Amino acid sequence: MAQKNEEDDKVRLDKWLWAARFYKTRALAKAAIESGKVHCRGERCKPGKEPRIGDEFVIRTGFEERTVVVLALSIVRRGAPQAQTLYAETLASIAKREEAAAQRKAGALGVSTDGKPSKKQRRDLFKFRGSSNDD
C-alpha cells in the first residue's frame, strides 16, 4: 500500500492542469506547456514536471494570466467545485485579471471593432500610418 501512495504523489504537470480544469484536454495542456504558456519560478516548464504542494505557477489562457499556488494533487478530472480545491489563485493575480478585463470591456485600446471604420476613424488611421487617402 505504501508504494501506491507514493505513486499518487507523482503527478505530471499536464495531467494536473487538466484535472484542475485549466485546459479541456491533456493534449491542450501539454501543447500550452510546450509553447511556454506555463511558468514555474519564472522559467518554462516541461509536461513531465512533477508539481508539488506549494509550487506557484503562472498560467496563460487566452487573454488571462493567472498565478496559482498548488494546494493538492490529483490525476482524476472531477467537477469544477472539486477542481477548484486543487489550487488557490493569488490576490494580486485576481486584481490584475479583473483590471485587464475592465480595460478590455471599456475599450481602453481606443479601437472599436464594431464593423467597418467610420469616415473619421478612417482619416485618423490614414494619418497614423502616414499615408494619404487620395489613392
N, CA, C and O atoms as a GROMACS GRO file, in nm:
protein
  540
    1MET      N    1   0.082  -0.119   0.000
    1MET     CA    2   0.000   0.000   0.000
    1MET      C    3   0.086   0.125   0.000
    1MET      O    4   0.046   0.226  -0.058
    2ALA      N    5   0.203   0.122   0.063
    2ALA     CA    6   0.287   0.241   0.072
    2ALA      C    7   0.335   0.283  -0.067
    2ALA      O    8   0.348   0.402  -0.094
    3GLN      N    9   0.362   0.184  -0.156
    3GLN     CA   10   0.407   0.218  -0.289
    3GLN      C   11   0.298   0.291  -0.367
    3GLN      O   12   0.327   0.384  -0.441
    4LYS      N   13   0.173   0.250  -0.350
    4LYS     CA   14   0.064   0.313  -0.422
    4LYS      C   15   0.050   0.459  -0.380
    4LYS      O   16   0.027   0.546  -0.464
    5ASN      N   17   0.064   0.487  -0.251
    5ASN     CA   18   0.054   0.623  -0.201
    5ASN      C   19   0.166   0.710  -0.258
    5ASN      O   20   0.143   0.826  -0.290
    6GLU      N   21   0.286   0.655  -0.269
    6GLU     CA   22   0.397   0.730  -0.327
    6GLU      C   23   0.371   0.762  -0.473
    6GLU      O   24   0.406   0.871  -0.520
    7GLU      N   25   0.310   0.670  -0.547
    7GLU     CA   26   0.280   0.694  -0.687
    7GLU      C   27   0.170   0.797  -0.703
    7GLU      O   28   0.170   0.871  -0.801
    8ASP      N   29   0.076   0.804  -0.608
    8ASP     CA   30  -0.028   0.906  -0.614
    8ASP      C   31   0.031   1.046  -0.598
    8ASP      O   32  -0.025   1.143  -0.649
    9ASP      N   33   0.144   1.057  -0.529
    9ASP     CA   34   0.209   1.186  -0.511
    9ASP      C   35   0.281   1.231  -0.638
    9ASP      O   36   0.311   1.349  -0.653
   10LYS      N   37   0.308   1.138  -0.729
   10LYS     CA   38   0.376   1.172  -0.853
   10LYS      C   39   0.272   1.200  -0.962
   10LYS      O   40   0.206   1.108  -1.011
   11VAL      N   41   0.260   1.326  -0.997
   11VAL     CA   42   0.163   1.369  -1.096
   11VAL      C   43   0.236   1.452  -1.200
   11VAL      O   44   0.317   1.538  -1.166
   12ARG      N   45   0.207   1.426  -1.327
   12ARG     CA   46   0.265   1.508  -1.433
   12ARG      C   47   0.194   1.643  -1.436
   12ARG      O   48   0.075   1.651  -1.404
   13LEU      N   49   0.266   1.747  -1.473
   13LEU     CA   50   0.209   1.881  -1.476
   13LEU      C   51   0.093   1.891  -1.574
   13LEU      O   52  -0.009   1.952  -1.544
   14ASP      N   53   0.108   1.831  -1.693
   14ASP     CA   54  -0.001   1.839  -1.789
   14ASP      C   55  -0.127   1.770  -1.738
   14ASP      O   56  -0.238   1.817  -1.763
   15LYS      N   57  -0.110   1.660  -1.666
   15LYS     CA   58  -0.225   1.589  -1.611
   15LYS      C   59  -0.290   1.670  -1.498
   15LYS      O   60  -0.412   1.671  -1.485
   16TRP      N   61  -0.207   1.738  -1.417
   16TRP     CA   62  -0.262   1.819  -1.307
   16TRP      C   63  -0.339   1.939  -1.362
   16TRP      O   64  -0.446   1.972  -1.312
   17LEU      N   65  -0.284   2.005  -1.466
   17LEU     CA   66  -0.354   2.119  -1.526
   17LEU      C   67  -0.487   2.077  -1.586
   17LEU      O   68  -0.585   2.151  -1.581
   18TRP      N   69  -0.491   1.958  -1.643
   18TRP     CA   70  -0.615   1.904  -1.698
   18TRP      C   71  -0.713   1.873  -1.586
   18TRP      O   72  -0.831   1.905  -1.596
   19ALA      N   73  -0.665   1.809  -1.479
   19ALA     CA   74  -0.751   1.774  -1.366
   19ALA      C   75  -0.803   1.899  -1.295
   19ALA      O   76  -0.914   1.898  -1.242
   20ALA      N   77  -0.723   2.006  -1.293
   20ALA     CA   78  -0.764   2.131  -1.228
   20ALA      C   79  -0.851   2.216  -1.320
   20ALA      O   80  -0.892   2.326  -1.283
   21ARG      N   81  -0.879   2.167  -1.440
   21ARG     CA   82  -0.969   2.229  -1.537
   21ARG      C   83  -0.919   2.361  -1.594
   21ARG      O   84  -0.999   2.450  -1.621
   22PHE      N   85  -0.788   2.374  -1.611
   22PHE     CA   86  -0.735   2.490  -1.681
   22PHE      C   87  -0.745   2.469  -1.831
   22PHE      O   88  -0.758   2.565  -1.907
   23TYR      N   89  -0.739   2.341  -1.875
   23TYR     CA   90  -0.748   2.306  -2.017
   23TYR      C   91  -0.846   2.191  -2.033
   23TYR      O   92  -0.859   2.106  -1.945
   24LYS      N   93  -0.914   2.188  -2.149
   24LYS     CA   94  -1.017   2.086  -2.171
   24LYS      C   95  -0.961   1.946  -2.190
   24LYS      O   96  -1.023   1.848  -2.149
   25THR      N   97  -0.842   1.936  -2.251
   25THR     CA   98  -0.783   1.805  -2.273
   25THR      C   99  -0.638   1.805  -2.227
   25THR      O  100  -0.576   1.911  -2.213
   26ARG      N  101  -0.586   1.688  -2.205
   26ARG     CA  102  -0.446   1.676  -2.168
   26ARG      C  103  -0.356   1.721  -2.282
   26ARG      O  104  -0.250   1.778  -2.260
   27ALA      N  105  -0.399   1.694  -2.404
   27ALA     CA  106  -0.320   1.735  -2.521
   27ALA      C  107  -0.308   1.887  -2.527
   27ALA      O  108  -0.201   1.939  -2.559
   28LEU      N  109  -0.417   1.959  -2.498
   28LEU     CA  110  -0.412   2.105  -2.496
   28LEU      C  111  -0.321   2.154  -2.383
   28LEU      O  112  -0.247   2.250  -2.401
   29ALA      N  113  -0.327   2.088  -2.269
   29ALA     CA  114  -0.240   2.126  -2.157
   29ALA      C  115  -0.093   2.105  -2.194
   29ALA      O  116  -0.009   2.190  -2.166
   30LYS      N  117  -0.064   1.993  -2.258
   30LYS     CA  118   0.073   1.964  -2.299
   30LYS      C  119   0.121   2.066  -2.402
   30LYS      O  120   0.234   2.114  -2.393
   31ALA      N  121   0.035   2.099  -2.498
   31ALA     CA  122   0.072   2.197  -2.601
   31ALA      C  123   0.097   2.335  -2.539
   31ALA      O  124   0.189   2.405  -2.579
   32ALA      N  125   0.016   2.373  -2.441
   32ALA     CA  126   0.033   2.503  -2.375
   32ALA      C  127   0.165   2.506  -2.299
   32ALA      O  128   0.235   2.608  -2.301
   33ILE      N  129   0.199   2.398  -2.232
   33ILE     CA  130   0.326   2.392  -2.157
   33ILE      C  131   0.444   2.402  -2.254
   33ILE      O  132   0.539   2.476  -2.229
   34GLU      N  133   0.437   2.326  -2.363
   34GLU     CA  134   0.546   2.325  -2.460
   34GLU      C  135   0.562   2.459  -2.532
   34GLU      O  136   0.672   2.494  -2.574
   35SER      N  137   0.452   2.534  -2.546
   35SER     CA  138   0.461   2.662  -2.615
   35SER      C  139   0.496   2.776  -2.520
   35SER      O  140   0.498   2.892  -2.562
   36GLY      N  141   0.523   2.745  -2.393
   36GLY     CA  142   0.571   2.847  -2.299
   36GLY      C  143   0.463   2.925  -2.228
   36GLY      O  144   0.489   3.034  -2.178
   37LYS      N  145   0.342   2.872  -2.221
   37LYS     CA  146   0.233   2.942  -2.154
   37LYS      C  147   0.222   2.908  -2.006
   37LYS      O  148   0.138   2.964  -1.936
   38VAL      N  149   0.307   2.818  -1.958
   38VAL     CA  150   0.307   2.781  -1.817
   38VAL      C  151   0.450   2.799  -1.763
   38VAL      O  152   0.546   2.745  -1.819
   39HIS      N  153   0.461   2.875  -1.655
   39HIS     CA  154   0.591   2.904  -1.595
   39HIS      C  155   0.589   2.870  -1.447
   39HIS      O  156   0.488   2.888  -1.378
   40CYS      N  157   0.702   2.820  -1.399
   40CYS     CA  158   0.720   2.794  -1.257
   40CYS      C  159   0.850   2.862  -1.215
   40CYS      O  160   0.956   2.836  -1.272
   41ARG      N  161   0.840   2.950  -1.117
   41ARG     CA  162   0.957   3.028  -1.071
   41ARG      C  163   1.022   3.107  -1.184
   41ARG      O  164   1.144   3.118  -1.191
   42GLY      N  165   0.940   3.160  -1.273
   42GLY     CA  166   0.991   3.243  -1.382
   42GLY      C  167   1.052   3.168  -1.498
   42GLY      O  168   1.104   3.230  -1.591
   43GLU      N  169   1.047   3.036  -1.496
   43GLU     CA  170   1.105   2.956  -1.604
   43GLU      C  171   0.999   2.868  -1.668
   43GLU      O  172   0.901   2.830  -1.605
   44ARG      N  173   1.022   2.838  -1.796
   44ARG     CA  174   0.931   2.748  -1.867
   44ARG      C  175   0.937   2.609  -1.806
   44ARG      O  176   1.040   2.568  -1.751
   45CYS      N  177   0.827   2.536  -1.817
   45CYS     CA  178   0.819   2.401  -1.761
   45CYS      C  179   0.814   2.299  -1.873
   45CYS      O  180   0.799   2.332  -1.991
   46LYS      N  181   0.827   2.174  -1.833
   46LYS     CA  182   0.808   2.062  -1.924
   46LYS      C  183   0.682   1.988  -1.880
   46LYS      O  184   0.646   1.994  -1.762
   47PRO      N  185   0.613   1.919  -1.974
   47PRO     CA  186   0.490   1.849  -1.938
   47PRO      C  187   0.510   1.742  -1.830
   47PRO      O  188   0.417   1.712  -1.755
   48GLY      N  189   0.629   1.685  -1.821
   48GLY     CA  190   0.655   1.579  -1.725
   48GLY      C  191   0.695   1.630  -1.587
   48GLY      O  192   0.718   1.549  -1.496
   49LYS      N  193   0.705   1.760  -1.569
   49LYS     CA  194   0.742   1.815  -1.438
   49LYS      C  195   0.640   1.772  -1.335
   49LYS      O  196   0.520   1.765  -1.362
   50GLU      N  197   0.689   1.742  -1.216
   50GLU     CA  198   0.600   1.698  -1.109
   50GLU      C  199   0.571   1.816  -1.017
   50GLU      O  200   0.658   1.858  -0.941
   51PRO      N  201   0.448   1.870  -1.022
   51PRO     CA  202   0.416   1.980  -0.932
   51PRO      C  203   0.411   1.931  -0.788
   51PRO      O  204   0.373   1.817  -0.762
   52ARG      N  205   0.450   2.016  -0.696
   52ARG     CA  206   0.446   1.983  -0.554
   52ARG      C  207   0.354   2.082  -0.485
   52ARG      O  208   0.333   2.193  -0.534
   53ILE      N  209   0.302   2.043  -0.373
   53ILE     CA  210   0.214   2.131  -0.296
   53ILE      C  211   0.296   2.253  -0.254
   53ILE      O  212   0.404   2.240  -0.197
   54GLY      N  213   0.242   2.371  -0.282
   54GLY     CA  214   0.310   2.495  -0.251
   54GLY      C  215   0.378   2.559  -0.370
   54GLY      O  216   0.419   2.675  -0.363
   55ASP      N  217   0.393   2.485  -0.482
   55ASP     CA  218   0.452   2.543  -0.602
   55ASP      C  219   0.362   2.652  -0.658
   55ASP      O  220   0.240   2.644  -0.647
   56GLU      N  221   0.424   2.754  -0.718
   56GLU     CA  222   0.349   2.865  -0.778
   56GLU      C  223   0.369   2.862  -0.928
   56GLU      O  224   0.482   2.861  -0.976
   57PHE      N  225   0.259   2.861  -1.002
   57PHE     CA  226   0.262   2.856  -1.148
   57PHE      C  227   0.194   2.979  -1.206
   57PHE      O  228   0.094   3.026  -1.152
   58VAL      N  229   0.249   3.030  -1.315
   58VAL     CA  230   0.186   3.137  -1.392
   58VAL      C  231   0.133   3.071  -1.519
   58VAL      O  232   0.209   3.016  -1.598
   59ILE      N  233   0.000   3.077  -1.537
   59ILE     CA  234  -0.066   3.007  -1.646
   59ILE      C  235  -0.139   3.108  -1.733
   59ILE      O  236  -0.222   3.185  -1.684
   60ARG      N  237  -0.108   3.109  -1.864
   60ARG     CA  238  -0.176   3.197  -1.958
   60ARG      C  239  -0.277   3.118  -2.038
   60ARG      O  240  -0.242   3.017  -2.100
   61THR      N  241  -0.402   3.164  -2.039
   61THR     CA  242  -0.506   3.105  -2.122
   61THR      C  243  -0.580   3.220  -2.189
   61THR      O  244  -0.647   3.298  -2.121
   62GLY      N  245  -0.569   3.231  -2.319
   62GLY     CA  246  -0.634   3.340  -2.390
   62GLY      C  247  -0.578   3.474  -2.348
   62GLY      O  248  -0.457   3.494  -2.351
   63PHE      N  249  -0.666   3.566  -2.307
   63PHE     CA  250  -0.624   3.698  -2.261
   63PHE      C  251  -0.580   3.695  -2.116
   63PHE      O  252  -0.514   3.788  -2.069
   64GLU      N  253  -0.617   3.590  -2.044
   64GLU     CA  254  -0.595   3.588  -1.900
   64GLU      C  255  -0.462   3.524  -1.861
   64GLU      O  256  -0.416   3.429  -1.924
   65GLU      N  257  -0.404   3.579  -1.756
   65GLU     CA  258  -0.283   3.522  -1.697
   65GLU      C  259  -0.310   3.506  -1.548
   65GLU      O  260  -0.338   3.602  -1.478
   66ARG      N  261  -0.300   3.382  -1.502
   66ARG     CA  262  -0.328   3.352  -1.361
   66ARG      C  263  -0.202   3.308  -1.290
   66ARG      O  264  -0.118   3.237  -1.347
   67THR      N  265  -0.188   3.349  -1.166
   67THR     CA  266  -0.081   3.299  -1.080
   67THR      C  267  -0.148   3.215  -0.974
   67THR      O  268  -0.224   3.267  -0.892
   68VAL      N  269  -0.121   3.084  -0.974
   68VAL     CA  270  -0.187   2.993  -0.882
   68VAL      C  271  -0.084   2.919  -0.797
   68VAL      O  272   0.030   2.896  -0.839
   69VAL      N  273  -0.127   2.882  -0.677
   69VAL     CA  274  -0.045   2.804  -0.585
   69VAL      C  275  -0.111   2.666  -0.572
   69VAL      O  276  -0.232   2.657  -0.549
   70VAL      N  277  -0.033   2.561  -0.586
   70VAL     CA  278  -0.084   2.424  -0.579
   70VAL      C  279  -0.118   2.391  -0.433
   70VAL      O  280  -0.034   2.402  -0.344
   71LEU      N  281  -0.244   2.350  -0.410
   71LEU     CA  282  -0.288   2.311  -0.276
   71LEU      C  283  -0.300   2.160  -0.261
   71LEU      O  284  -0.281   2.105  -0.152
   72ALA      N  285  -0.332   2.092  -0.372
   72ALA     CA  286  -0.349   1.946  -0.368
   72ALA      C  287  -0.315   1.890  -0.506
   72ALA      O  288  -0.316   1.962  -0.606
   73LEU      N  289  -0.287   1.761  -0.509
   73LEU     CA  290  -0.253   1.694  -0.635
   73LEU      C  291  -0.364   1.595  -0.669
   73LEU      O  292  -0.422   1.533  -0.581
   74SER      N  293  -0.391   1.582  -0.799
   74SER     CA  294  -0.491   1.487  -0.844
   74SER      C  295  -0.462   1.451  -0.988
   74SER      O  296  -0.416   1.534  -1.066
   75ILE      N  297  -0.491   1.326  -1.023
   75ILE     CA  298  -0.480   1.284  -1.162
   75ILE      C  299  -0.617   1.255  -1.220
   75ILE      O  300  -0.630   1.214  -1.335
   76VAL      N  301  -0.722   1.276  -1.137
   76VAL     CA  302  -0.858   1.248  -1.179
   76VAL      C  303  -0.930   1.380  -1.203
   76VAL      O  304  -0.928   1.469  -1.119
   77ARG      N  305  -0.993   1.392  -1.319
   77ARG     CA  306  -1.069   1.513  -1.351
   77ARG      C  307  -1.210   1.498  -1.296
   77ARG      O  308  -1.285   1.409  -1.335
   78ARG      N  309  -1.244   1.588  -1.205
   78ARG     CA  310  -1.377   1.585  -1.145
   78ARG      C  311  -1.449   1.715  -1.177
   78ARG      O  312  -1.404   1.792  -1.262
   79GLY      N  313  -1.559   1.739  -1.111
   79GLY     CA  314  -1.637   1.860  -1.133
   79GLY      C  315  -1.560   1.986  -1.096
   79GLY      O  316  -1.459   1.979  -1.026
   80ALA      N  317  -1.609   2.100  -1.142
   80ALA     CA  318  -1.541   2.227  -1.118
   80ALA      C  319  -1.525   2.259  -0.969
   80ALA      O  320  -1.418   2.307  -0.931
   81PRO      N  321  -1.625   2.235  -0.884
   81PRO     CA  322  -1.605   2.266  -0.741
   81PRO      C  323  -1.489   2.187  -0.679
   81PRO      O  324  -1.414   2.241  -0.598
   82GLN      N  325  -1.475   2.060  -0.716
   82GLN     CA  326  -1.364   1.980  -0.664
   82GLN      C  327  -1.231   2.023  -0.726
   82GLN      O  328  -1.128   2.021  -0.660
   83ALA      N  329  -1.234   2.062  -0.853
   83ALA     CA  330  -1.111   2.105  -0.922
   83ALA      C  331  -1.058   2.234  -0.860
   83ALA      O  332  -0.937   2.254  -0.854
   84GLN      N  333  -1.146   2.322  -0.815
   84GLN     CA  334  -1.102   2.449  -0.757
   84GLN      C  335  -1.036   2.431  -0.622
   84GLN      O  336  -0.970   2.523  -0.573
   85THR      N  337  -1.050   2.314  -0.561
   85THR     CA  338  -0.982   2.289  -0.434
   85THR      C  339  -0.836   2.248  -0.455
   85THR      O  340  -0.761   2.238  -0.358
   86LEU      N  341  -0.797   2.224  -0.580
   86LEU     CA  342  -0.660   2.183  -0.610
   86LEU      C  343  -0.562   2.300  -0.609
   86LEU      O  344  -0.441   2.279  -0.598
   87TYR      N  345  -0.613   2.423  -0.622
   87TYR     CA  346  -0.526   2.539  -0.632
   87TYR      C  347  -0.592   2.661  -0.568
   87TYR      O  348  -0.712   2.662  -0.541
   88ALA      N  349  -0.510   2.763  -0.544
   88ALA     CA  350  -0.559   2.893  -0.496
   88ALA      C  351  -0.493   3.000  -0.580
   88ALA      O  352  -0.370   3.002  -0.593
   89GLU      N  353  -0.572   3.089  -0.635
   89GLU     CA  354  -0.518   3.199  -0.713
   89GLU      C  355  -0.477   3.312  -0.619
   89GLU      O  356  -0.548   3.343  -0.524
   90THR      N  357  -0.362   3.372  -0.646
   90THR     CA  358  -0.313   3.480  -0.558
   90THR      C  359  -0.401   3.604  -0.573
   90THR      O  360  -0.462   3.626  -0.677
   91LEU      N  361  -0.407   3.685  -0.467
   91LEU     CA  362  -0.489   3.806  -0.468
   91LEU      C  363  -0.441   3.905  -0.574
   91LEU      O  364  -0.522   3.970  -0.640
   92ALA      N  365  -0.309   3.917  -0.590
   92ALA     CA  366  -0.254   4.007  -0.692
   92ALA      C  367  -0.296   3.962  -0.832
   92ALA      O  368  -0.325   4.046  -0.917
   93SER      N  369  -0.300   3.833  -0.855
   93SER     CA  370  -0.340   3.780  -0.984
   93SER      C  371  -0.488   3.809  -1.012
   93SER      O  372  -0.523   3.845  -1.124
   94ILE      N  373  -0.572   3.794  -0.912
   94ILE     CA  374  -0.715   3.821  -0.928
   94ILE      C  375  -0.736   3.968  -0.963
   94ILE      O  376  -0.812   4.001  -1.054
   95ALA      N  377  -0.669   4.058  -0.889
   95ALA     CA  378  -0.683   4.201  -0.913
   95ALA      C  379  -0.635   4.238  -1.053
   95ALA      O  380  -0.699   4.318  -1.121
   96LYS      N  381  -0.524   4.180  -1.095
   96LYS     CA  382  -0.468   4.209  -1.227
   96LYS      C  383  -0.562   4.162  -1.338
   96LYS      O  384  -0.581   4.232  -1.438
   97ARG      N  385  -0.620   4.044  -1.322
   97ARG     CA  386  -0.713   3.991  -1.422
   97ARG      C  387  -0.839   4.076  -1.432
   97ARG      O  388  -0.887   4.104  -1.542
   98GLU      N  389  -0.893   4.117  -1.316
   98GLU     CA  390  -1.014   4.199  -1.316
   98GLU      C  391  -0.988   4.335  -1.380
   98GLU      O  392  -1.073   4.386  -1.454
   99GLU      N  393  -0.872   4.393  -1.354
   99GLU     CA  394  -0.837   4.522  -1.414
   99GLU      C  395  -0.823   4.509  -1.566
   99GLU      O  396  -0.872   4.594  -1.640
  100ALA      N  397  -0.757   4.403  -1.611
  100ALA     CA  398  -0.740   4.381  -1.755
  100ALA      C  399  -0.875   4.358  -1.823
  100ALA      O  400  -0.898   4.408  -1.934
  101ALA      N  401  -0.964   4.284  -1.757
  101ALA     CA  402  -1.096   4.259  -1.814
  101ALA      C  403  -1.176   4.388  -1.823
  101ALA      O  404  -1.246   4.412  -1.922
  102ALA      N  405  -1.165   4.473  -1.722
  102ALA     CA  406  -1.236   4.601  -1.723
  102ALA      C  407  -1.183   4.690  -1.835
  102ALA      O  408  -1.261   4.759  -1.902
  103GLN      N  409  -1.052   4.690  -1.857
  103GLN     CA  410  -0.994   4.770  -1.965
  103GLN      C  411  -1.040   4.719  -2.101
  103GLN      O  412  -1.070   4.799  -2.190
  104ARG      N  413  -1.044   4.587  -2.118
  104ARG     CA  414  -1.091   4.531  -2.245
  104ARG      C  415  -1.237   4.567  -2.268
  104ARG      O  416  -1.276   4.602  -2.379
  105LYS      N  417  -1.317   4.559  -2.162
  105LYS     CA  418  -1.459   4.588  -2.174
  105LYS      C  419  -1.484   4.735  -2.205
  105LYS      O  420  -1.575   4.768  -2.281
  106ALA      N  421  -1.403   4.824  -2.148
  106ALA     CA  422  -1.419   4.968  -2.169
  106ALA      C  423  -1.361   5.013  -2.302
  106ALA      O  424  -1.380   5.127  -2.342
  107GLY      N  425  -1.291   4.925  -2.369
  107GLY     CA  426  -1.229   4.962  -2.497
  107GLY      C  427  -1.112   5.055  -2.477
  107GLY      O  428  -1.097   5.153  -2.551
  108ALA      N  429  -1.028   5.026  -2.378
  108ALA     CA  430  -0.915   5.113  -2.344
  108ALA      C  431  -0.813   5.122  -2.456
  108ALA      O  432  -0.730   5.213  -2.457
  109LEU      N  433  -0.819   5.032  -2.548
  109LEU     CA  434  -0.724   5.036  -2.659
  109LEU      C  435  -0.760   5.146  -2.758
  109LEU      O  436  -0.678   5.182  -2.843
  110GLY      N  437  -0.882   5.199  -2.748
  110GLY     CA  438  -0.924   5.308  -2.836
  110GLY      C  439  -0.965   5.262  -2.974
  110GLY      O  440  -0.986   5.345  -3.062
  111VAL      N  441  -0.979   5.133  -2.994
  111VAL     CA  442  -1.018   5.081  -3.124
  111VAL      C  443  -1.149   5.008  -3.108
  111VAL      O  444  -1.162   4.916  -3.027
  112SER      N  445  -1.244   5.049  -3.186
  112SER     CA  446  -1.373   4.982  -3.185
  112SER      C  447  -1.376   4.884  -3.300
  112SER      O  448  -1.337   4.917  -3.412
  113THR      N  449  -1.423   4.764  -3.274
  113THR     CA  450  -1.428   4.662  -3.379
  113THR      C  451  -1.572   4.632  -3.418
  113THR      O  452  -1.605   4.519  -3.456
  114ASP      N  453  -1.659   4.734  -3.409
  114ASP     CA  454  -1.799   4.716  -3.444
  114ASP      C  455  -1.820   4.746  -3.592
  114ASP      O  456  -1.875   4.851  -3.626
  115GLY      N  457  -1.778   4.659  -3.678
  115GLY     CA  458  -1.795   4.678  -3.821
  115GLY      C  459  -1.685   4.760  -3.882
  115GLY      O  460  -1.576   4.774  -3.826
  116LYS      N  461  -1.714   4.813  -4.000
  116LYS     CA  462  -1.610   4.890  -4.070
  116LYS      C  463  -1.594   5.027  -4.006
  116LYS      O  464  -1.686   5.079  -3.944
  117PRO      N  465  -1.474   5.088  -4.022
  117PRO     CA  466  -1.449   5.217  -3.958
  117PRO      C  467  -1.531   5.329  -4.022
  117PRO      O  468  -1.565   5.323  -4.140
  118SER      N  469  -1.563   5.430  -3.941
  118SER     CA  470  -1.634   5.547  -3.992
  118SER      C  471  -1.536   5.633  -4.072
  118SER      O  472  -1.416   5.606  -4.077
  119LYS      N  473  -1.590   5.738  -4.134
  119LYS     CA  474  -1.505   5.825  -4.214
  119LYS      C  475  -1.397   5.890  -4.128
  119LYS      O  476  -1.282   5.900  -4.170
  120LYS      N  477  -1.434   5.934  -4.008
  120LYS     CA  478  -1.338   5.998  -3.918
  120LYS      C  479  -1.232   5.897  -3.872
  120LYS      O  480  -1.114   5.930  -3.870
  121GLN      N  481  -1.273   5.775  -3.837
  121GLN     CA  482  -1.178   5.673  -3.795
  121GLN      C  483  -1.083   5.638  -3.909
  121GLN      O  484  -0.964   5.614  -3.887
  122ARG      N  485  -1.135   5.635  -4.032
  122ARG     CA  486  -1.051   5.603  -4.147
  122ARG      C  487  -0.947   5.714  -4.168
  122ARG      O  488  -0.830   5.685  -4.195
  123ARG      N  489  -0.990   5.840  -4.156
  123ARG     CA  490  -0.896   5.951  -4.169
  123ARG      C  491  -0.788   5.945  -4.061
  123ARG      O  492  -0.670   5.965  -4.089
  124ASP      N  493  -0.830   5.916  -3.938
  124ASP     CA  494  -0.733   5.903  -3.829
  124ASP      C  495  -0.635   5.790  -3.855
  124ASP      O  496  -0.516   5.800  -3.825
  125LEU      N  497  -0.685   5.682  -3.911
  125LEU     CA  498  -0.600   5.568  -3.944
  125LEU      C  499  -0.499   5.604  -4.052
  125LEU      O  500  -0.381   5.571  -4.040
  126PHE      N  501  -0.544   5.672  -4.156
  126PHE     CA  502  -0.451   5.716  -4.261
  126PHE      C  503  -0.348   5.812  -4.205
  126PHE      O  504  -0.230   5.805  -4.241
  127LYS      N  505  -0.390   5.903  -4.117
  127LYS     CA  506  -0.298   6.000  -4.057
  127LYS      C  507  -0.194   5.927  -3.972
  127LYS      O  508  -0.076   5.963  -3.974
  128PHE      N  509  -0.237   5.826  -3.898
  128PHE     CA  510  -0.147   5.748  -3.813
  128PHE      C  511  -0.043   5.673  -3.896
  128PHE      O  512   0.075   5.669  -3.861
  129ARG      N  513  -0.089   5.615  -4.005
  129ARG     CA  514   0.001   5.538  -4.092
  129ARG      C  515   0.094   5.627  -4.172
  129ARG      O  516   0.200   5.582  -4.217
  130GLY      N  517   0.056   5.752  -4.189
  130GLY     CA  518   0.139   5.843  -4.265
  130GLY      C  519   0.116   5.836  -4.414
  130GLY      O  520   0.196   5.886  -4.492
  131SER      N  521   0.008   5.772  -4.454
  131SER     CA  522  -0.024   5.763  -4.596
  131SER      C  523  -0.143   5.854  -4.626
  131SER      O  524  -0.218   5.892  -4.536
  132SER      N  525  -0.158   5.888  -4.751
  132SER     CA  526  -0.271   5.974  -4.788
  132SER      C  527  -0.388   5.889  -4.833
  132SER      O  528  -0.371   5.776  -4.880
  133ASN      N  529  -0.507   5.944  -4.818
  133ASN     CA  530  -0.626   5.869  -4.858
  133ASN      C  531  -0.672   5.911  -4.997
  133ASN      O  532  -0.785   5.881  -5.036
  134ASP      N  533  -0.587   5.981  -5.072
  134ASP     CA  534  -0.621   6.025  -5.207
  134ASP      C  535  -0.611   5.911  -5.309
  134ASP      O  536  -0.664   5.923  -5.420
  135ASP      N  537  -0.545   5.802  -5.272
  135ASP     CA  538  -0.520   5.692  -5.366
  135ASP      C  539  -0.645   5.621  -5.406
  135ASP      O  540  -0.641   5.526  -5.484
   0.00000   0.00000   0.00000
